[in-house]
């Protein structure tokens, strides 16, 4: 599959919400989409194009905006595709991919926790790596190291 194949398959379903499909070496291409198209795109990529496995969800803080990157795999095509959307830094949220790919659950929790990206309708958004009550997002570029006495973290009792 080539980027043009992706674009031709997705454009009728997404229209202007499909921002671009770019070549990305070693993959079927990089699909840039508007966040309002997330679920439609995820379903089309899985059901129509055969990308049945979500390998990764990553969040990137570009200071003025956030980016969410999804890496999906097709067994039939033996190929990856990359899906990405930009989010305003002051309104960084997108629909959860968990209903389409259950493997998104933990990846999205990590992106929320580390980079403060919200995933609407996520089935279990809670801390994965940091302690409960931790109010900071360590991978934000604005994150500053704090002195231990400045942090108030609730202890988790197991």
N, C-alpha and C positions, 0 to 999 in steps of 0.2 A: 504494500500500500504506500502511496506517495501523498505528499501534502495536497495536491490537486484532488486526489480521490477523497480525502477527508473533507475538503472544502465543498466539493460537489454533493457529498452525502449529507452534510450538516446544514448547508445554506438554506435549503427549502424548509427545514424544521425550525431554524433559529432566526432567519432573516437578518436584520441589522444587529441583532444581539450577538452574532458571530463577528467578532472584531477583525480577526485575521487568522490565517493558517500559514505558518512559516516553516521552511525546511529546518530541521534540527538533526544534525548528523547522528546516524545510528538509530533513528526512530522513524515512525511514519510521519512525524511532523509535530509542530507545537501549535496547539489551538488556543487562541486568545479569545475570551468570551466575556460578555457583560454578566455581572453577577446575577441579574434577574433571569438568566437563561440556565442557571446551574443544573437544576433537576432535569429539565428538558435535554440538556446536553449529556448529562450523565446517563440517562436512559437510552438516548440515541446511540451513544458510543458503546454501551454494553449490549443493547438488544439488536441494533441494526448493523453495527460494525464488528461485533464479536470481542470487544475488549472486556472480558469477563472478570479480570483480576485487577484490583487496585493495589499497587505495590507501595505507594507512598503518598502522603500529604505533607507538604512543608509550608511554613509561613516565613515570609521575609519582611523585615522592616526596612523600608527605603526612606525613612524619616517623614517625608511628605505623603507617603502612601504605604499600604501594605500589599503584599502579593501572596496569593495562595497558589501553590503548584501541586498538581495531581499527576502521578505517573501511573499509567494503566498498561496492562499487558494483554495481548491477544494470543492464545494458544494456537489458533488456526493460522494466523499470519506470522506467528513467531516474531512478534514485533512489539515494541513499546510505542506509546504516544504520550505526549505531554499536554496537559490542559492547564491553563492559567488564567487568573483574573486579578485585576487590580481593585483595591478597595481604598476609599478615603481613610486617612489615618484617624480622623475623628468619628468615623462611622464604619469601623472595620468588622463587617459581618457578611456571611453568605450562607445559603441553605446547606444543611448537612448532606453529605454524600452517603451517610449510613443506611438510608432506606434502599439505596441502589447497590452499594457495596458494603456489607457489614464490617469489613476490615477497616473502614474509615473511622470507626469508633475511637480507637486508641490514638490514631494519628491526629485526629481532630482535637482530642483532649490535650495532646502535647502542644499543638499549634496554639490553642487557646491559652494554655498555661504559660508558655514561653514567650509568645509574641502578641498576646491579647487580641486574637482574631476570634470573633464569635461565630458559632455555627448554629443557625436557626434550626429548631426542632431536633437538636441532637438528643438521643435517647438517655444519655447519662453524663452530662457535662460536669465533671468534678476533677479535683486534682489527681494527677497521675504520678508526678515526680516530686512535687514540692509538698510540704506538710499542709494539712487542712488549715485554713485561716491565713495562709500566705498571700499577701495582697499585691505582690510585685510580679513583674513579667521580665525575667532575667535576660532574655534575648532582644529586648527593645533597646535601641541605640541610646535612648534617654535614661536607661537604667543606670543608677549610680550605686556603687557599693555602699553599704550602710554599716555603721558601727553596731555591734551586737546589742547595745542597750537601746538603739533606736527601733529595733524590730520587736514586734509583739506577735508571736506566733503561738497559736493554740496547740497544745500537745495532743498528739493522736495516741489514744490508748487502744492497744490491740489485745 
